[in-house]
């Protein structure tokens, strides 16, 4: 993909029932002429989008985690993977090719256009079930498209935007079809789409509709076994909030503050609603400690109480990712074990940290080799490998999980000047910060904005007796020592401290350090550092956190590379 955008005119889909999404007939494809000719085929194109998601699911892990602090290449690794690890040029490196993300976009655009054409063709003559689920399918496709663009932005810092179903080879110079965007432009376009939806199928369709798979499969009784399919579509809220946090890097103070306020309001409402609905889902609670390993150690959708959306696979039916092959030294092939934990990064975890080397829930020594075992092996209850045959393990890949919402909320509180709330969310949580209970939650305000959102009173004792114990607390991690100020200071001093740019940066750096510990091997850590480096226009934010895994000779090359460019580069022209 150099000068032209190659599009996929034939999307692999299914010619059978919904259950066969995990039983694909690999020779069956739906060509342009037969696409959506009857109502029963509607879901097929959408599942074709999910197939494209599966194909690109592990790319960000191998492309960006090799450039971060935790993973390093082994002697077995392909040269291109070693080149990524050593900050050689990414242009032309097959791991850095963005075509897979554009394939998701092409599939989404094609699906949306064909759904619109079909609805107009039948002129509303559809079953009641189809009338309900058509807008939901389109809405889900919109979110897949936004996810693909957000990934292009986070990784490459640029993308070509197009809304048509491109059906022929086109030059990227075609301004009528393609619009070149930087990261700010990507954020604006994606947020606009998420907020406003589109006009399609003769109606306005919001971008936040959730597909009811059980009642699409069985409109009368509801096929409960398909409920977990809702997780395969990127979740609206974390995607919208993450894009807003990126956009603040490029805005004036007033616009940035509006985005931080949006994040704060919507994330607290979402998390509080989950608690009020009788669940501690997505909370940083004791339940997270007890069930942490099951977030990843699965082949379906991971622990549902933490997962907001994920890509999942089925080995029996040819759906593959490369995680176990790349991470496991006991994989039954000579072509394996390319990436391992870096010793220095491992030492950064405290002794009690459930993610660290002593607890062995995320890493383990296998055949004498240090292995990143997060997705396929757990020492917990001596469970060992996820399957007896290692090569059959196809773990799900989390796209968004509850932990990210807490990071985004702490980030927003920090930039709004609510430093105590930010530090509390990051460290030991509201339950420990106010041991007297919800009645002790302060009613302080800053510029007319309540410092402690009144919704936080719901975080003390959700059902089961578990309260918020913080991002660090729920993994038994190390508390971050952060600057604070006493209540006896004057209002002028308190205000100056709240908005002090150096203080805000220190808090951001603590969030970044904890993010690195939490999201190892998920394709997110490096882009989080890039977000911070963009915010403060300082490449050393990245370099200072990754340099320890390199010897001095390579460090100089890494530093020069980051100083020149923080994003991964691939020449689209």
VEXKOL-826051 format. One record per residue: x, y, z of N, C-alpha, C in turn. Coordinates in steps of 0.001 Angstrom, whole numbers, plus 500000, padded with zeros to 6 digits. Example, Ala and Ser with C-alpha at 12.3 -4.5 7.8 and 13.67 -1.06 7.14 Angstrom:
<sites>
513190494310507800512300495500507800513200496700507800
512850497750507080513670498940507140512900500030507870
</sites>
This chain:
<sites>
500842498815500000500000500000500000500877501236500000
501309501598498827502206502737498713501477503918498056
501156503767496807500549504878496088499030504757496030
498530503546496051497103503322495891496546502586497098
495251502790497334494577502055498386493912500842497751
494414499660498092493855498436497561492638498061498384
491523497900497744490309497547498458489942496106498183
489161495551499122488784494147499051487356494067498551
487191493693497309485870493702496702485050492509497140
485687491479497627484974490291498066485235490112499551
484200490201500354484336490082501799483972488676502233
484882487950502887484547486613503351483401486664504349
482314485994504021481173485946504915480622484539504913
479479484381505547478935483050505743477677482854504926
477492481645504472476312481350503677475337480466504445
475580480361505763474737479501506591474134480327507715
473728479670508799473125480362509928474152481079510767
473653481904511714474529482696512577475506481828513340
475083480641513749475954479792514549477233479473513814
477192479571512490478356479192511707479371480306511540
479212481410512282480292482401512297481574481728512760
481452480756513650482610480026514127482768478702513394
482080478578512272482246477412511412482281477879509966
483238478745509602483219479320508255483605478322507182
482913478376506056483339477622504885484281478529504111
485565478226504158486570479179503692486472479458502195
485852478586501436485731478832500003484514479693499660
483662479901500629482441480656500361482671482142500535
482420482905499503482479484359499593481242484928498942
480952486133499299479768486784498782480225487888497845
480008487739496554480524488747495637479569489934495558
480033490965494881479296492216494885477890492062494315
477744491219493326476450491080492686475397490437493568
475813489510494467474836488790495269474725489321496686
475420490386496985475484490890498350474151491491498782
473589490968499863472340491452500430471200491454499420
470824490259498983469689490148498082468432489710498822
468578489302500074467411488928500865467711489183502339
466656489304503104466758489714504501467657488810505326
467600487518505074468357486579505907469865486736505752
470304487507504745471742487683504525472309488911505236
471465489675505923471913490948506483473113490804507413
473044489821508269474101489672509273475415489195508668
475353488649507450476541488006506885477650489003506584
477271490137506003478272491157505734478869491702507017
478031491823508057478542492313509335479565491338509906
479289490063509821480249489088510328481505489051509461
481378489495508210482576489677507392483472490757507966
482859491829508520483641492862509202484379492250510389
483683491399511144484309490758512306485475489873511895
485363489259510718486475488463510198487687489352509946
487459490522509371488559491470509156489163491914510496
488332492079511499488832492421512833489726491312513377
489317490083513174490135488952513631491507488980512966
491518489290511675492775489263510928493778490302511424
493271491420511938494156492508512356494305492564513874
493665491646514590493582491718516038494904491777516777
495895491012516328497155490951517075498230491892516528
497923492624515448498959493420514795499537494499515709
498670495234516403499166496317517259500056495795518375
499800494576518829500631493984519886502050493791519384
502193493195518223503529492915517696504216494173517170
503414495109516658503981496326516091504417497311517170
503589497500518186503877498565519152504453498087520476
504067496910520939504630496451522214506114496130522102
506567495800520903508013495599520715508774496908520869
508109498027520661508741499339520783508601499912522195
507922499180523068507687499666524418508653498990525399
508370499096526682509359498704527686509318497238528081
508177496563527946508006495263528600508494494085527766
508192494071526484508540492932525646509819493201524858
510615492160524698511811492222523871511857490994522981
512571491072521890512639489944520960513646488910521441
513383487658521093514317486570521354515151486328520092
516109485431520205516929485089519045516147484402517951
514947483864518292514113483181517297513340484150516419
513224485381516858512308486324516213512712486621514780
511719486787513889512012487201512515512757488533512507
513524488748511479514338489962511383513460491210511464
512305491178510812511443492358510823510957492691512235
510699491661513040510270491902514408511429492467515236
512622491942515005513801492476515682514055493923515270
513802494233514022513980495607513551513021496564514248
511794496116514474510850496945515217511352497184516632
511806496127517261512320496218518623513493497196518714
514311497234517677515519498061517684515346499418516998
514106499770516709513780501081516139514447501329514791
514532500276513975514911500463512581513718501083511849
513922501481510625512840502083509854511648501126509755
510458501663510000509252500834509921508650500820508519
509024501765507678508465501836506336508888500611505537
507922499831505095508211498611504355508268497367505216
508283497513506533508259496367507434506840495796507430
506699494515507147505366493937506970504507494043508225
505142494036509401504371494185510628503751495585510741
504326496546510059503862497933510151502871498300509060
502570497387508160501668497662507049500253497933507566
499668499101507300498336499430507829497177498879507014
497456498083505988496398497616505089495268496926505835
495586496159506881494552495431507619493513496347508234
493949497486508748492996498437509329492121499066508250
492723499351507096491923499877505989490955498816505458
491335497549505556490420496487505131489164496470505992
489316496737507303488158496841508185487265497993507729
487881499131507405487122500311506970486390500037505669
487078499406504717486451499060503439485232498170503670
485391497162504532484290496240504816483115496978505455
483410497915506362482352498691507018481607499570506027
482359500302505214481719501170504226480855500378503269
481386499253502804480646498424501852479368497891502480
479478497458503725478312496924504422477230497994504589
477631499182505005476672500262505243475970500668503947
476742500808502866476151501180501576475185500103501097
475590498841501208474743497749500735473494497596501602
473606497848502890472421497819503756471441498919503335
471970500080503047471121501185502612470427500845501296
471177500278500356470606499901499064469517498847499228
469771497877500107468798496807500311467506497351500921
467642498216501929466460498762502590465610499578501619
466276500320500756465536501114499772464870500202498733
465548499112498416465004498185497420463723497519497909
463716497088499172462535496383499698461484497366500206
461857498663500320460906499725500671460137499412501959
460891498952502977460282498701504283459623497352504421
459619496529503397458980495218503467459921494225504143
460056494361505444460920493478506228460157492963507437
460670491906508032460073491372509253460251492380510385
459450492234511417459565493127512569460953493023513200
461489491814513234462821491612513818463874492353513014
463796492279511688464774492956510838464671494468510995
463449494969511113463274496423511277463956496912512547
463943496085513568464591496449514828466109496368514712
466589495337514030468025495052514068468818495678512921
468183496111511853468920496773510775469677497995511285
469039498927511990469807500071512491470891499665513478
470664498619514216471680498168515171472901497609514451
472675496865513390473799496339512616474615497477512002
473917498467511459474613499613510868475385500373511943
474764500563513107475412501268514203476683500540514648
476610499229514728477787498439515109478886498577514064
478501498580512789479493498741511723480184500100511822
479427501134512195480022502457512385481116502420513449
480871501686514523481856501640515604483096500852515200
482917499814514406484095499110513869484940500071513031
484273500877512224484982501832511373485744502847512224
485099503382513243485760504343514123486943503693514818
486771502452515260487878501744515922489080501649514982
488835501275513738489944501131512784490656502466512582
489886503542512467490520504858512312491246505283513580
490686504964514732491372505320515974492690504571516100
492727503326515635493969502563515652494994503167514693
494547503559513500495450504218512555496024505495513164
495181506248513859495654507476514476496631507223515600
496296506314516492497154506033517647498510505483517236
498528504699516148499774504050515734500559504923514756
499874505439513728500557506128512632500442507651512692
499481508156513469499305509603513564498680510235512346
498211509434511405497584509953510182496746508858509549
495834509263508669495009508288507949494333508982506784
493860508179505842493031508676504750491587508295505045
490748509306505142489335509081505455488540508948504165
487656507955504134486737507813503007485470507137503499
484331507534502942483026507028503362482349506181502292
482918506147501102482301505394500015482735503941500058
481955503101499370482391501712499205483231501634497932
484519501850498108485440501883496971485434500521496289
485125500496494998485031499222494279486044499095493153
487026499964493167488082499863492159489347500501492720
490459500224492073491735500802492491491708502310492279
491973503067493358491924504521493262493198505132493820
493623506215493213494779506941493710494403507712494962
495321507769495915495085508539497124495037510039496835
495443510442495638495353511849495256493931512245494870
493022511277494807491638511554494448490945512239495624
490946513563495634490424514336496753488915514158496935
488223513732495886486787513512496006486477512268496824
487442511354496889487239510101497605487946510085498951
489187510568498970490023510445500168490368511805500759
490353511872502085490759513074502813491884512691503772
493055513304503582494181513007504458494003513754505779
494129513018506894493920513590508219495116513337509115
495444514327509946496401514085511030495619513572512241
496298513405513380495616512822514532494469513691515015
494633514994515007493542515885515403492342515693514485
492585515610513185491500515412512239490801514080512423
491580513038512727490995511720512974490078511770514187
490552512396515257489734512520516464488438513263516174
488539514375515466487348515176515150486341514372514332
486824513704513295485932512940512419485275511785513182
486073511068513962485555509907514683484545510323515746
484858511383516491483946511844517532482652512353516916
482761513052515794481565513525515097480668512355514692
481282511291514183480514510121513765479883509426514970
480645509307516062480115508669517263478983509483517878
479096510804517816478071511661518422476823511784517565
477003511817516254475892512146515367475328510980514581
476071509869514467475580508768513669475490509137512196
474631508436511448474492508705510014473034508544509582
472746509067508398471465508819507746471636507598506858
470863506592507120471002505330506368469703504547506476
469393503791505444468208502933505451466927503736505711
466911504984505220465728505805505356465474506340506745
466477506362507594466302506848508959467627507346509513
467553508078510629468771508474511318469190507343512254
470453506932512155470950505822512972472062506322513885
471856506303515205472918506675516142474050505656516101
475196506044516636476366505160516606476510504326517866
475558504417518796475722503715520077474703502598520293
474044502143519232473073501064519383473782499736519585
473176498877520403473769497580520729472957496480520057
473621495611519381472959494503518684472470493466519688
471220493058519553470647492015520402470738490683519667
471900490079519734472127488858518966471165487718519329
470876487462520604469962486356520913468618486467520214
468062487694520143466750487842519520466830488054518009
468015488311517496468174488291516043468201486844515558
468909485998516307468999484587515933467656483889516141
467012484178517270465729483550517592464774484619518104
464009485265517196463148486388517593462081486006518617
461693484749518666460609484338519559461116484074520972
462121483219521084462573482787522406463884483432522854
464681483887521891465980484446522250466987483337522502
468012483270521681469047482232521826470120482763522772
469975482461524055470834483049525092472312482773524869
472623481671524194474031481301523999474768482308523116
474029483180522437474671484182521576474847485543522262
474509485615523529474581486901524220475993487466524217
476997486600524327478379487079524385478841487713523065
478077487542521990478465488157520721478444489681520791
477733490231521767477699491696521892479089492256522157
479997491446522655481337491923522992482234492067521766
481818491540520629482717491599519470482648492933518741
481729493805519141481665495145518567482342496136519510
483253496987519015483908497969519897482885498795520663
483118498950521955482190499675522824482260501176522566
481095501829522586480988503248522243481702504136523256
481427503965524537481920504904525546483441504951525656
484139503836525859485601503943525998486270504475524744
485711504145523583486291504628522336486109506148522217
484911506626522541484635508068522498485507508815523518
485628508260524722486406508910525775487894508927525433
488397507832524894489814507778524539490138508784523431
489277508869522433489488509841521362489472511273521900
488582511534522846488523512868523436489804513182524203
490359512188524910491597512420525659492758512720524719
492757512094523544493773512398522536493566513803521973
492302514158521723492019515435521071492451516617521930
492435516457523235492832517567524106494272518012523838
495084517114523279496476517475522975496586518604521968
495550518772521162495638519687520023494626520833520108
494028521039521288492978522041521438493433523212522305
492654524284522251492875525366523211492321524929524565
492608525694525612492264525286526974490765525107527177
489967525996526603488522525914526784487955524648526133
488398524348524917487910523148524220488393521890524920
489644521905525376490179520747526077489409520503527368
489110521571528085488369521415529335486987520811529081
486355521201527983485050520637527642485163519134527400
486235518706526740486426517273526515486688516538527827
487508517142528703487758516500530000486461516406530811
485643517436530749484361517400531452483474516295530888
483490516157529570482674515104528944483106513733529463
484409513498529483484922512215529954484496511976531395
484699512987532230484381512838533648482907512494533849
482033513273533216480596513082533395480138511714532916
480540511348531711480018510124531107480627508858531700
481893508904532064482513507717532657481973507474534063
481846508526534876481299508327536225479865507824536159
479085508349535224477701507883535089477655506413534676
478502506033533732478516504642533266478907503688534395
479996503995535081480465503113536150479476503065537304
478875504203537627477897504237538714476640503464538346
476196503582537110475019502825536667475271501331536762
476501500911536437476824499491536545476691499028537996
477164499845538940477054499498540350475592499476540788
474836500467540366473430500554540781472563499462540169
473036498862539091472284497770538465472618496422539089
473239496471540259473490495236541003474737494507540601
475729495226540104476946494572539653478156495440539937
479288494789540204480539495534540354481341495461539050
480645495232537951481316495151536657482136496406536413
483302496203535907484216497277535501484797498062536680
484509497668537916485017498414539068486423497957539432
487161498847540096488467498484540661488215498041542093
487912496769542263487477496249543552488229494968543890
487914494409545028488507493129545427488206492041544409
487064492141543754486725491143542746487768491099541638
488367492233541349489375492267540302490599491456540694
490994491555541965492127490758542452491811489275542331
490598488909542732490219487496542774490072486886541391
489770487709540402489474487178539064490359487746537963
491442488395538333492237489120537347492706488236536198
493213487067536507493784486221535454492745485812534429
491468485741534829490430485291533907490012486365532914
490527487581533079490279488601532062490894488162530738
492012487473530796492778487126529592492777485621529307
492689484811530355492868483378530240491566482729529753
491248482923528500489994482424527952490053482453526436
489104481787525826489011481793524366487706482427523881
486901482884524804485644483481524377485712484992524508
485214485561525569485254487016525712485886487433527024
486711486595527594487389486907528834486374487087529960
486817487614531074485912487810532197484951488946531870
483685488634531755482714489618531286482594490803532226
482949490625533506482841491729534448483912492791534222
484866492527533360485894493518533065485960493888531584
485496493011530724485631493239529290484459494061528756
484798495110528028483794495914527344483644495483525894
484734495042525284484682494459523949485989493734523679
485922492737522806487096491902522547486958491235521187
488081490771520665488094489943519460488328488515519909
487455487607519493487647486225519899487677485306518683
488237484118518892488603483218517793488151481799518107
488138480960517102487821479548517268488794478721516434
489726478042517104490746477268516407490127476196515505
489070475535515983488478474431515228488036474854513840
487708476132513713487171476612512445488097477596511741
489384477434512009490382478152511236490570479606511588
490036480046512716490191481440513133491391481531514061
492416482250513637493689482203514338494212483592514694
494904483654515827495822484763516077497168484135516419
498184484970516559499543484443516704500101484593518114
499252484887519086499735485217520422500525484084521065
499949482903521112500614481798521803501894481400521069
501841481353519753503032481022518974504171481993519279
503859483269519384504904484275519582505418484328521008
504571483968521981504942484148523382505390482875524103
505006481719523615505217480481524379506451479707523912
507441479482524790508638478726524398508386477236524234
507231476751524674506905475328524537505934475063523396
505711476062522583504846475885521418505462474815520514
504681473851520043505232472700519311505639473025517876
506592473915517735507077474306516415508425474985516581
509267474874515582510534475610515608510317477095515362
509156477404514794508785478786514478507985479378515630
508622479687516742507860480167517891508771480915518868
508157481441519921508829482123521016509701483262520504
509015484285520017509694485450519448509832486608520439
508926486641521437508901487765522370508864487264523804
509593487950524677509649487561526092509652488816526963
509354488663528256509392489820529158510821490325529332
510972491625529385512265492225529663512499492238531171
513683491830531597513977491676533025513848492987533789
514289494077533199514217495372533883512773495804534089
511947495616533077510531495964533204509853495081534240
510227493803534282509662492887535272509988493333536685
511191493861536874511624494286538202510880495516538692
510145496165537807509421497376538163508144497078538952
507744495813538980506559495422539733506942495108541178
506102495493542125506333495171543523506116493696543809
506570493253544948506480491836545303505040491342545376
504135492184545854502745491751546024501892491969544786
502428492670543784501675492993542575501260491711541858
499952491538541652499474490297541047499900490156539589
500450491223539017500917491164537629502416490900537541
503085490864538679504543490803538703505126489410538652
506465489355538700507188488107538536506982487102539650
506798487555540890506639486627542003505272485958542011
504245486664541540502900486094541536502667485174540331
503382485415539256503383484527538076502014484348537421
501179485368537490499890485269536813499959485772535382
500904486673535099501036487227533759502295486735533053
503185486112533790504428485585533208504860484376534014
505616483496533371506027482267534039507262481723533334
508025480921534034509181480267533429508751478920532869
508884478753531567508484477527530879509692476975530141
510034475739530431511225475095529850512470475954530056
512541476566531233513711477359531576513754478732530941
512699479104530213512657480389529519511603481297530150
511919482566530245510958483542530746509892483773529686
508632483596530051507548483670529064506462484641529506
505976485426528579504822486279528797503592485392528619
503019484945529724502000483892529687500589484403529912
500405485682529836499141486352530147497935485712529457
498113485275528234496980484833527433496765483316527423
497709482552527914497586481115527647497950480214528821
498564480721529875499030479873530975498842480618532285
498304479940533294498196480563534609498552479580535705
499292480064536676499653479258537832498513479194538834
497530480068538690496426480139539635495690478804539708
495592478256540909494929476961541138495526475851540286
496817476035539917497543475008539134496826474643537840
496252475632537188495482475350535975496371475133534763
497565475724534758498481475491533655498000476062532341
498143475282531274497760475749529937496242475775529767
495809476671528918494390476815528643493827475571527948
494654474928527138494268473674526479495410472675526568
495090471408526435496117470375526465497055470512525274
496491470751524110497287470973522911497527472472522770
498765472880522958499089474299523022498706475018521726
498931474361520588498693475034519310497210475282519053
496324474702519870494890474929519709494395476121520515
495253476714521337494836477834522164494706479089521309
493528479689521302493291480924520562492629481924521514
493399482558522381492801483458523381492162484678522750
491157485206523428490546486450522957491502487609523199
491344488664522417492182489854522532491303491015522993
491532491538524193490693492645524682490878493905523841
489763494527523484489809495837522826489675496943523868
488676496818524711488475497772525802488028496989527031
488557497376528191488117496760529432487944497817530517
487275497426531593486885498374532612488007499213533174
489202498632533275490337499354533826490605500658533070
490436500631531758490731501820530951489847503002531326
488615502730531708487724503801532101488241504520533341
488847503782534256489379504388535477490611505245535169
491436504795534240492568505617533807492076506909533153
491084506788532273490550507967531585489906508934532574
489204508394533570488566509239534562489605509960535418
490640509243535844491707509872536635492421510946535817
492614510680534531493257511650533644492408512919533533
491099512734533406490203513882533303490183514685534603
490071514006535729490063514696537020491353515495537204
492457514924536792493738515608536910493737516921536142
493289516889534905493336518085534064492248519092534417
491246518650535148490234519590535635490658520248536943
491831519870537446492346520434538683491955519663539921
491268518551539754490797517750540888491878516726541261
492976517232541761494148516386541974493912515289543009
493156515594544068492918514590545112492107513422544559
491086513737543752490286512678543130491136511845542175
491982512518541392492832511803540444493783510849541163
494445511348542225495384510511542972494669509352543653
493467509602544145492695508552544822492290507458543851
491797507856542681491410506862541678492607506034541233
493767506676541102494964505969540670495483505030541748
495519505470542976496176504705544030495239503728544750
494744504091545909494059503118546763492547503268546802
491978504144546011490542504165545842489767504957546868
488502505196546534487628506027547349487314505363548681
487172504063548685486849503347549926487932503558550978
489189503558550572490292503758551505490556505241551784
490263506099550805490489507529551005489523508097552043
488306507547552087487296508017553031486761506835553842
487545506362554802487133505182555572485862505413556388
485472506677556575484250506964557311482986506715556511
483140506426555212481981506151554384481572507320553515
480479507157552790480065508136551793479709509481552404
479315509504553663478940510766554294480127511698554475
481345511164554357482547511991554526483067512533553203
482388512249552094482822512748550793482709514273550773
483815514995550540483780516464550601482888517061549517
482384518252549813481555518977548853482317520176548291
483641520115548304484461521217547811484201521461546329
484403522721545922484237523061544508485431523857544020
485624523818542695486697524568542041486094525216540807
486052526532540797485431527273539697484000526812539441
483262526588540533481865526194540423481646524733540094
482714523961539997482626522548539648482955521727540890
482059520860541295482304520047542473483517519154542257
484486519237543171485737518483543036485473516982543088
484682516568544073484320515152544187482918514984543633
482828514428542443481529514205541810480590513501542786
479369514012542904478418513421543846478129511954543555
478385511530542312478157510123541972479143509188542664
480253509748543147481220508899543840480668508292545130
479574508821545647478997508224546865478548506791546597
478308506473545330477871505120544969479028504127544930
480250504622545041481403503746544886481860503126546200
481168503411547294481629502925548585481250501469548843
479999501134548641479567499788548993478610499226547960
479112498848546802478240498196545819477828496818546312
476921496135545673476493494796546103477674493865546312
477591493080547359478684492169547692479658492772548680
479495494051548995480345494682549994481683495161549482
481902495152548169483181495582547618483090497023547140
484030497842547543484061499228547112485260499505546239
485370500739545788486488501137544927487776501195545736
488754500377545363490047500380546058491173500832545128
490810501468544015491789502120543169492438501236542127
493018501890541132493717501188540057494871500375540613
495651500981541488496784500288542103496311499271543130
495335499659543941494871498788545011494310497475544523
493619497491543379492954496272542929493905495287542263
495191495661542151496192494709541656497340494556542657
497122495115543859498136495074544927499468495646544438
499370496751543717500568497383543169501209498367544124
502158499139543596502896500110544388502227501486544286
501978502096545443501349503411545479502295504448544877
501751505334544065502535506410543457502597507592544412
503808508023544720503993509191545583503812510456544745
502783511220545067502430512390544279502352513625545166
502677514788544629502588516018545422501139516311545809
500946516821547022499607517161547506499692518448548309
498572518896548802498510520145549563497461519991550653
497668520611551793496759520470552919495537521360552826
494484520997553556493238521760553547493371523112554235
494445523289555034494588524534555775495190525659554927
495570525354553679496118526382552802495000527314552327
495403528517551912494425529490551432493809529025550110
492659529569549778491991529214548526492849529584547324
493589530675547462494466531089546361495575530077546124
496159529577547210497225528575547100496665527260546559
495498526881547049494869525640546579494568525705545086
494068526834544659493730526997543241494980526943542377
496043527629542825497297527615542065497848526204541965
497747525453543043498228524064543036497394523201542092
496086523391542131495184522577541310495500522706539829
495811523931539381496021524167537961497495524251537579
498365523960538508499803524038538218500182523023537135
500779523490536056501076522620534913502109521548535268
503059521895536120504055520900536526503409519786537352
502474520162538227501777519139539008500964518227538098
500245518842537158499420518056536234500289517075535452
501438517538535014502330516642534268502814515502535148
503186515771536390503630514702537290502544513640537471
501313514079537597500205513131537734500018512331536440
500130513009535305500033512304534021501121511239533894
502323511567534339503422510614534235503196509402535145
502592509622536297502258508499537172501222507598536515
500234508210535873499245507419535135499915506629534013
500853507259533323501557506576532238502353505394532766
503044505583533875503838504495534445502962503321534853
501799503626535424500897502547535824500251501900534615
499970502688533587499400502140532353500354501117531745
501654501401531787502636500461531248502597499137531992
502406499193533305502349497955534086501076497165533805
499987497895533583498687497240533458498429496657532076
498835497342531010498405496951529674499526496341528834
500403495606529483501452494897528751500829493923527751
501405493886526560500992492908525561499562493045525087
498988494258525120497632494470524615497597495464523460
498771495897523002498819496818521877498395498226522233
498533498628523493498052499930523944499117500770524644
500085500119525269501032500824526138501829501880525386
502376501499524243503211502436523501502408503652523045
501197503430522557500396504554522079499998505476523228
499891504947524438499603505799525594500779506742525843
501994506215525714503177507059525855503239508104524741
502858507708523545502840508662522437501835509779522720
500685509418523270499689510430523621500284511452524593
501016510964525583501631511871526547502754512688525901
503527512055525039504608512773524358504059513866523451
502926513602522795502273514613521987501759515757522859
501208515399523997500620516405524891501662517405525375
502839516888525721503883517750526291505012518037525303
504813517589524076505811517803523023507198517425523525
507305516196524016508544515750524649508739514259524390
509612513940523450509858512535523103510475511762524254
511132512467525192511813511782526295510831511059527210
509557511442527178508542510720527943508522509259527514
508697509016526229508777507639525726510156507062526008
511179507782525603512540507260525680512932506895527110
512623507737528078513021507480529462512387506218530027
511267505788529457510561504620529980510878503336529229
511599503440528133511920502220527380513420501968527260
514228502967527570515659502874527275516363501771528048
515836501403529212516547500436530054516623499040529440
515811498758528444515878497424527839516916497347526715
517597498469526444518597498514525379519989498774525946
520993498258525261522355498620525643522645500031525124
523760500604525544524031502005525243524091502297523750
524620501372522982524729501585521544523376501711520884
522443500833521257521100500874520673520316502059521232
520565502419522481519866503549523084520000504816522240
521196505051521747521417506257520946520550506247519692
520416505076519073519598504959517862518117505134518190
517697504542519305516305504667519727515973506126520015
516867506797520714516646508205521052516532509064519794
517417508840518844517384509611517600516094509352516829
515648508103516818514422507750516115513218508453516739
513122508418518063511991509035518749512026510557518645
513213511098518659513353512538518536512851513008517173
513036512167516165512591512500514815511093512270514638
510555511225515289509150510880515085508678509934516185
507543510261516780507003509409517842506106508313517295
505453508592516160504536507620515574505307506614514731
504660505484514468505176504522513489504935505114512106
505906504982511236505757505567509908505655504509508820
504739504759507901504545503918506715504133504844505584
504866504822504506504600505755503407503363505338502625
502308506108502789501094505847502029501248506309500591
502214507192500344502479507652498983503924507370498638
</sites>
